[in-house]
């Protein structure tokens, strides 16, 4: 190869092509010897390769045809000293080939401004060319991801490490739908900033022979940088008498764990997965707090809280008004209060069981007998604590002092006489009614007996029995009415007699008891004498 490859001053491009090779692959070795004549004109030599199955150099001095791969260049800068003057071995090995390819190697004597009148080109020689076809590697490596998130992570720029089954492999990485490209490290990759949600990291290895893993290793994961919200579902939120209250709660993210705290305590494990029972608390205000942490480790920065008050102290009850000594009131009223606002009350008189009072802060007793009595009241606060020492008030119901004018005696005597007459008249009416009832029953019995006989017609017998029954019913009603009249007349007589006795006793302005009427019988209560005072000598009324 020399300057005579062209005329004048032009670009020289002369090719020397090897025979085709059927299995060009990485690692195949080539070598040759070359030298330049002892000259001051620069020369240049390229070694090129084609791997597409064709070995054409193309047309024109600038074309390389199928030889698109440059293996090496001798004196690429076209300097006067860059080409060896003595026989020198130039060698190399094929690389960057994926699998085995068919093609050729070629020597290209490529000199610009060469020729007989050019500034470059002289003589070069090539000798002892050799090509060592190494065993072809067509097996792709396997890629394995070693570390990196494979579930939920709060890291928006996660890192991964990986390896290849073949030493010396290089790697390409991709996230989601991105195209494979260089990883951020030889055997590691850190993603860019990812949004919350699902993502897939993929990596593939390429071995020294250029074989690329066609089934890249993948790792699917979820970026979660959002903390969950915590909600308290149950538990006291006002006043409670429970010193170890229990709470339940939930998170907006399934699979969250929880930490609990009471008052100023540090957050720590709750007593259950979604429940917590406090330790024994003192009376007073308390705050329960709980926070959720999701599977990615995001913790709720605004824990849910519940403020409540423990109250195990019963209220004190105080009677404000009501009799506390002697009283003439047989239905006395009392007012009372509690040391705790919102309390309810229960009342009792004497040995009665505690029950609802007649008013929110007041109670009026039912009618009481003369004598000593005890009123008791107890308060229960809003959480159910009941005063164990009810407030009590002891008092005595006494008869009133009545001054009866002397003329009252005559009126009371007249009332007694009138009442006696009414009793006598009522008794007569009752006797008459009983006789009529007896006669009606006798007539009914006779009619029923005749009904059983066969002397009269059946219709007449039935009519006679019905008529007799009607008379019996009417007579029975008159007897009942007469009995009521007798009872009323006797009550009126008893009352009139009592008033007469009291009026007679007050002739000398003595204290005379005014007895309350019985709620059940309406008769006068006992005065120490028999109910009918007519047998006792009465004071002479003026």
C-alpha positions in Angstrom: 0.0 0.0 0.0 1.6 3.3 -1.1 1.1 6.8 -2.5 0.6 5.5 -6.0 -2.9 4.4 -5.2 -4.1 7.8 -6.5 -2.9 10.6 -8.8 -2.0 14.1 -7.9 -3.1 15.0 -4.3 -6.2 13.1 -3.2 -7.6 10.9 -0.4 -6.3 7.4 -0.6 -8.7 4.6 0.6 -7.3 1.1 -0.2 -8.9 -2.0 1.4 -7.4 -5.5 2.1 -10.3 -7.8 3.2 -10.0 -11.1 4.9 -12.1 -14.1 3.9 -15.6 -14.2 5.7 -15.8 -15.7 9.2 -19.0 -17.5 10.1 -18.8 -17.1 13.9 -17.3 -13.8 14.9 -17.7 -13.4 18.6 -16.3 -11.7 21.6 -12.8 -12.8 22.6 -11.7 -13.8 19.1 -8.1 -12.6 18.8 -6.4 -11.0 15.8 -2.8 -9.8 15.1 -0.4 -8.7 12.4 2.9 -7.0 11.8 3.4 -3.6 10.0 6.0 -1.0 9.2 6.6 2.1 7.2 9.4 2.8 4.7 12.0 5.1 6.0 10.2 8.3 5.0 9.0 11.6 6.3 5.6 11.3 4.6 2.9 10.2 7.2 0.9 7.0 6.6 -2.2 5.6 8.4 -3.8 2.2 8.7 -7.3 1.2 10.0 -8.4 -2.3 11.1 -12.2 -2.6 10.7 -14.9 -5.3 11.1 -18.3 -6.1 9.5 -20.8 -8.3 11.4 -23.9 -8.1 9.2 -22.9 -11.1 6.9 -21.7 -8.8 4.1 -18.1 -7.6 3.4 -18.5 -4.7 1.0 -16.2 -1.6 1.4 -18.7 0.6 -0.4 -17.9 3.2 -3.0 -15.8 6.3 -2.7 -12.8 7.1 -0.6 -14.9 8.2 2.5 -17.2 5.2 2.6 -16.6 2.3 5.0 -19.4 0.2 3.6 -20.3 -2.8 5.8 -17.2 -2.2 8.0 -18.8 0.1 10.5 -16.8 -1.2 13.5 -13.3 0.3 13.9 -11.1 -2.1 15.8 -7.8 0.0 15.8 -5.9 2.7 13.9 -2.2 2.9 13.4 -1.0 6.6 13.4 -4.5 8.1 13.6 -3.1 11.6 13.6 -1.1 11.2 10.4 2.2 12.4 12.0 5.6 11.8 10.6 6.7 9.7 13.6 3.4 8.0 14.4 3.8 4.9 12.1 6.5 2.3 13.2 9.6 2.2 11.1 10.3 -1.4 12.0 8.2 -4.4 12.0 5.8 -4.1 14.9 3.0 -6.4 16.0 -0.5 -4.9 16.4 -3.1 -7.1 18.1 -6.5 -7.1 19.7 -9.7 -9.1 20.6 -13.2 -8.7 19.4 -15.7 -7.2 21.9 -19.2 -5.7 21.9 -20.7 -8.5 19.8 -23.9 -10.0 20.9 -23.7 -13.7 20.3 -22.0 -15.0 17.1 -21.9 -13.0 13.9 -20.9 -13.6 10.3 -18.6 -11.1 8.7 -15.0 -10.1 7.8 -12.0 -8.1 9.1 -10.4 -5.6 6.7 -7.2 -3.4 6.6 -7.9 0.1 5.2 -5.0 2.3 4.1 -6.7 5.6 4.6 -4.6 8.8 4.0 -5.9 12.2 3.2 -3.9 14.7 1.0 -2.0 11.7 -0.3 -0.7 10.8 -3.7 2.4 11.7 -5.8 2.0 15.4 -5.2 0.3 15.2 -1.8 1.8 16.0 1.6 1.1 12.6 3.0 1.5 8.9 2.1 4.5 6.8 1.3 5.0 2.9 1.7 3.7 0.6 4.4 3.8 -3.2 4.7 1.6 -5.8 6.4 2.8 -9.3 7.3 2.0 -12.4 9.4 -1.8 -11.7 9.9 -3.5 -14.2 12.2 -7.1 -14.7 13.6 -7.8 -16.9 16.6 -11.4 -18.0 16.7 -12.3 -18.5 20.4 -15.3 -20.6 21.5 -18.5 -18.6 21.1 -20.5 -17.6 24.2 -24.1 -17.2 23.3 -25.6 -17.8 26.8 -27.0 -14.7 28.5 -26.4 -14.2 32.2 -29.1 -14.3 34.9 -29.7 -11.1 36.8 -30.7 -11.2 40.5 -31.8 -8.3 42.7 -30.2 -8.6 46.1 -31.6 -5.7 48.2 -34.2 -3.0 47.9 -37.9 -2.6 48.9 -40.3 -5.3 47.9 -43.4 -4.2 49.7 -44.3 -0.8 51.1 -41.7 1.8 51.7 -41.7 5.4 52.7 -38.4 6.0 50.8 -39.3 8.0 47.6 -35.7 7.4 46.2 -35.1 3.7 47.1 -31.8 2.0 46.3 -31.3 -1.5 44.9 -28.3 -3.8 44.6 -28.0 -6.7 42.2 -25.7 -9.2 40.6 -25.1 -11.3 37.5 -24.4 -15.0 37.2 -21.4 -14.0 35.0 -18.5 -12.1 36.4 -17.7 -8.9 34.5 -21.2 -8.2 33.4 -22.5 -4.7 33.0 -26.0 -3.7 33.9 -28.9 -1.5 32.7 -31.7 -0.3 34.9 -35.3 1.0 34.4 -38.1 2.1 36.6 -41.8 1.6 35.6 -42.1 2.3 31.8 -38.8 4.0 31.3 -36.3 2.7 28.7 -33.4 0.7 30.0 -30.3 2.8 30.6 -27.1 2.9 32.7 -27.5 2.2 36.4 -26.3 4.8 38.9 -23.5 2.4 40.0 -21.7 -0.8 38.9 -24.0 -3.1 40.8 -26.4 -0.6 42.5 -29.0 1.8 41.5 -30.9 4.7 43.3 -34.1 5.8 41.6 -35.2 9.4 41.1 -37.8 10.9 43.3 -40.9 8.7 43.0 -44.5 9.6 43.7 -46.7 7.7 46.1 -48.1 4.6 44.6 -47.0 1.3 42.9 -43.7 1.1 41.1 -41.5 -1.6 39.4 -37.7 -1.6 39.3 -36.1 -3.7 36.5 -32.4 -4.5 35.9 -30.7 -6.7 33.2 -27.1 -7.9 32.9 -25.0 -8.1 29.8 -21.9 -10.4 29.9 -18.5 -9.8 28.3 -19.6 -11.6 25.2 -22.4 -9.1 24.8 -25.2 -11.5 25.7 -28.0 -9.6 27.5 -30.5 -11.1 30.0 -33.8 -11.2 28.1 -35.7 -11.7 31.4 -34.7 -8.8 33.5 -35.0 -9.1 37.3 -37.9 -7.0 38.6 -39.0 -5.8 42.0 -42.5 -4.3 42.6 -42.9 -2.0 45.5 -45.2 0.7 46.8 -44.0 4.2 47.8 -46.1 5.5 50.7 -45.0 8.8 52.3 -48.5 9.7 53.6 -49.1 9.1 57.3 -52.5 7.4 58.4 -55.2 9.2 60.3 -56.1 7.7 63.7 -59.7 7.7 65.1 -60.9 6.8 68.6 -64.1 4.7 68.3 -65.2 4.1 71.9 -64.1 5.1 75.4 -65.2 7.7 78.0 -65.3 11.3 76.8 -66.9 12.9 79.8 -67.1 11.8 83.4 -66.6 8.2 84.3 -66.3 6.2 87.6 -64.1 3.6 85.8 -60.5 4.0 87.0 -59.2 1.6 84.3 -61.2 2.7 81.2 -60.9 0.9 77.9 -60.7 2.5 74.4 -61.0 1.1 70.9 -59.6 2.9 67.8 -58.8 2.5 64.1 -56.6 3.7 61.3 -57.3 4.9 57.7 -54.7 2.3 56.5 -55.2 -1.4 57.0 -52.3 -3.2 58.7 -51.3 -0.2 60.8 -49.9 -0.6 64.3 -50.7 1.6 67.2 -49.0 3.3 70.1 -50.9 4.6 73.2 -50.2 7.2 75.9 -52.1 8.5 78.9 -51.5 12.1 80.1 -47.8 13.0 79.9 -46.5 9.4 79.4 -44.4 8.5 76.4 -46.1 6.7 73.6 -45.7 2.9 73.9 -47.4 -0.3 72.8 -51.1 -0.5 73.4 -52.6 -3.4 75.4 -54.3 -4.8 72.3 -54.1 -4.6 68.5 -56.9 -2.0 68.3 -57.7 -1.6 72.0 -56.1 -0.2 75.1 -57.0 -0.4 78.8 -55.3 2.1 81.0 -53.7 1.5 84.3 -55.4 2.5 87.5 -56.1 6.2 87.3 -56.6 8.7 90.1 -59.7 11.0 90.3 -59.4 14.0 88.0 -58.9 15.0 84.4 -57.0 12.7 82.1 -56.2 12.5 78.3 -55.8 9.3 76.3 -53.8 9.6 73.0 -53.2 7.0 70.3 -51.3 7.2 67.0 -51.2 4.8 64.1 -48.1 3.8 62.0 -48.7 2.3 58.6 -46.8 -0.6 57.0 -44.3 1.9 55.4 -43.4 3.3 58.8 -45.3 6.6 58.4 -46.6 7.7 61.9 -49.7 9.9 62.4 -48.2 13.2 63.6 -51.6 14.4 65.0 -52.6 11.5 67.4 -56.2 11.1 68.2 -57.0 12.2 71.8 -59.9 11.7 74.2 -60.2 13.9 77.4 -62.2 12.5 80.3 -62.6 12.8 84.0 -62.4 10.0 86.5 -64.8 10.5 89.4 -65.1 7.8 92.1 -66.0 10.2 94.9 -69.7 10.2 95.9 -71.4 13.6 96.5 -72.4 14.9 99.9 -76.1 15.6 100.5 -77.4 18.5 102.6 -81.0 19.2 103.7 -81.7 22.9 103.3 -85.2 23.3 104.6 -87.9 21.3 106.3 -89.0 20.6 109.9 -86.3 19.5 112.3 -88.3 19.6 115.6 -92.1 19.7 116.3 -94.5 20.4 113.4 -98.2 20.4 113.0 -97.8 19.7 109.2 -98.7 16.1 108.5 -97.3 16.4 104.9 -94.1 18.3 105.5 -91.9 19.4 102.6 -88.1 19.4 102.4 -85.5 21.0 100.1 -81.9 19.7 99.7 -78.8 20.0 97.5 -75.7 18.1 96.5 -72.0 19.1 96.4 -72.0 18.0 92.7 -74.0 19.8 90.1 -76.3 17.5 88.0 -76.9 15.0 90.8 -80.2 13.2 91.2 -81.8 12.4 94.5 -83.7 9.6 96.3 -85.8 10.1 99.3 -87.2 7.9 102.2 -89.4 8.5 105.3 -88.9 6.3 108.3 -88.2 2.7 107.3 -89.3 3.0 103.7 -87.0 2.0 100.9 -85.3 4.9 99.0 -87.2 6.0 95.9 -87.6 8.9 93.7 -88.2 12.3 95.4 -91.3 14.3 94.4 -89.2 17.0 92.8 -85.7 17.6 91.5 -84.5 19.2 94.8 -87.5 18.9 96.9 -89.8 16.3 98.5 -93.2 16.4 100.1 -94.0 13.5 102.4 -97.2 11.5 102.2 -99.6 12.2 105.1 -97.9 11.1 108.3 -99.3 9.9 111.7 -98.7 11.9 114.9 -95.3 11.1 116.4 -91.6 11.0 115.6 -90.4 10.6 112.0 -87.1 10.6 110.1 -86.7 12.0 106.6 -83.6 10.8 104.6 -82.2 11.9 101.2 -79.2 10.8 99.2 -77.6 12.2 96.1 -76.2 10.3 93.1 -73.8 12.1 90.8 -73.8 11.9 87.0 -71.5 8.9 86.9 -73.5 6.8 89.5 -71.6 7.5 92.7 -74.2 7.5 95.5 -73.8 9.2 98.9 -73.2 6.4 101.3 -74.2 8.6 104.3 -77.6 10.1 103.4 -78.6 13.4 105.0 -81.4 13.0 107.6 -83.8 15.2 109.5 -85.7 14.0 112.6 -89.0 15.7 113.5 -92.2 15.1 115.4 -95.8 15.6 114.1 -98.0 17.0 116.8 -101.7 18.0 117.0 -102.6 21.6 116.4 -103.9 23.9 119.2 -107.5 24.7 118.4 -109.7 27.2 120.4 -113.3 26.2 119.9 -116.0 28.9 120.7 -118.6 27.6 123.2 -121.4 27.9 120.7 -119.8 25.2 118.6 -120.9 22.6 121.1 -124.6 23.1 120.3 -123.9 22.8 116.6 -121.8 19.7 117.0 -124.6 18.1 119.1 -127.1 18.9 116.4 -124.7 17.4 113.8 -124.4 14.2 115.9 -128.2 13.9 116.2 -128.6 14.4 112.5 -126.0 11.8 111.7 -127.6 9.3 114.0 -131.0 9.8 112.3 -129.3 9.3 109.0 -127.8 6.0 110.2 -131.2 4.8 111.5 -132.9 5.7 108.2 -130.1 4.0 106.2 -130.4 0.9 108.3 -134.1 0.8 107.7 -133.6 1.2 103.9 -131.0 -1.6 104.0 -133.5 -3.9 105.9 -136.2 -3.2 103.4 -133.8 -3.9 100.5 -132.8 -7.2 102.0 -136.4 -8.2 102.4 -137.2 -7.4 98.8 -134.1 -9.3 97.7 -135.1 -12.3 99.7 -138.6 -12.2 98.2 -137.2 -11.8 94.7 -134.9 -14.8 95.2 -137.8 -16.9 96.5 -139.9 -15.9 93.4 -137.0 -16.9 91.1 -136.7 -20.2 92.8 -140.4 -20.8 92.3 -140.3 -19.8 88.7 -137.3 -22.1 88.0 -139.2 -25.0 89.7 -142.2 -24.3 87.5 -140.0 -24.3 84.5 -139.0 -27.8 85.2 -142.6 -28.9 85.5 -144.8 -29.7 82.5 -148.0 -27.8 83.5 -147.4 -24.6 81.6 -146.0 -23.9 78.1 -142.3 -23.7 77.6 -142.4 -20.0 76.5 -144.4 -18.9 79.5 -142.0 -20.7 81.9 -138.9 -19.0 80.4 -140.6 -15.6 80.5 -141.5 -16.1 84.2 -137.9 -17.1 85.0 -136.4 -14.1 83.2 -138.8 -11.7 85.0 -137.8 -13.2 88.4 -134.1 -12.9 87.6 -134.6 -9.2 86.7 -136.3 -8.6 90.0 -133.4 -10.3 91.8 -130.9 -8.2 90.0 -132.8 -5.0 90.8 -133.1 -5.9 94.4 -129.4 -6.8 94.6 -128.5 -3.3 93.3 -130.8 -1.6 95.9 -129.1 -3.7 98.7 -125.7 -2.6 97.5 -126.7 1.0 97.4 -128.3 0.8 100.8 -125.1 -0.7 102.3 -123.0 2.2 100.9 -125.5 4.7 102.3 -125.2 3.0 105.7 -121.4 3.1 105.6 -121.4 6.7 104.7 -123.9 7.6 107.4 -121.7 5.8 110.0 -118.6 7.6 108.9 -120.4 10.9 109.1 -121.6 10.0 112.6 -118.1 9.1 113.7 -116.8 12.4 112.4 -119.5 14.4 114.1 -119.0 12.6 117.4 -115.2 13.3 117.2 -115.9 17.0 116.5 -118.3 17.1 119.4 -115.8 15.6 121.8 -113.1 18.1 120.7 -115.5 21.0 121.0 -116.5 20.0 124.5 -112.9 19.6 125.6 -112.1 23.1 124.2 -114.6 24.7 126.5 -111.8 25.5 128.9 -109.4 26.4 126.0 -107.5 23.1 126.3 -105.4 21.8 123.4 -107.6 19.5 121.5 -106.1 17.2 118.8 -107.4 17.7 115.3 -107.0 14.2 113.9 -106.1 13.6 110.3 -108.6 11.6 108.3 -107.5 8.1 107.3 -106.7 7.9 103.6 -108.1 4.3 103.5 -111.3 4.3 105.6 -112.1 8.0 106.1 -112.8 7.3 109.8 -111.3 9.2 112.6 -108.0 8.0 114.0 -107.9 6.7 117.6 -107.9 9.3 120.3 -107.2 7.0 123.2 -110.9 6.2 123.6 -113.1 3.8 121.7 -114.1 4.9 118.2 -117.7 5.5 119.4 -117.3 8.2 122.1 -121.0 8.3 122.9 -120.6 6.1 125.9 -118.0 8.4 127.5 -119.2 11.3 129.5 -118.9 14.6 127.5 -118.1 18.0 128.9 -121.2 20.0 129.2 -121.3 22.5 126.4 -122.5 26.0 127.2 
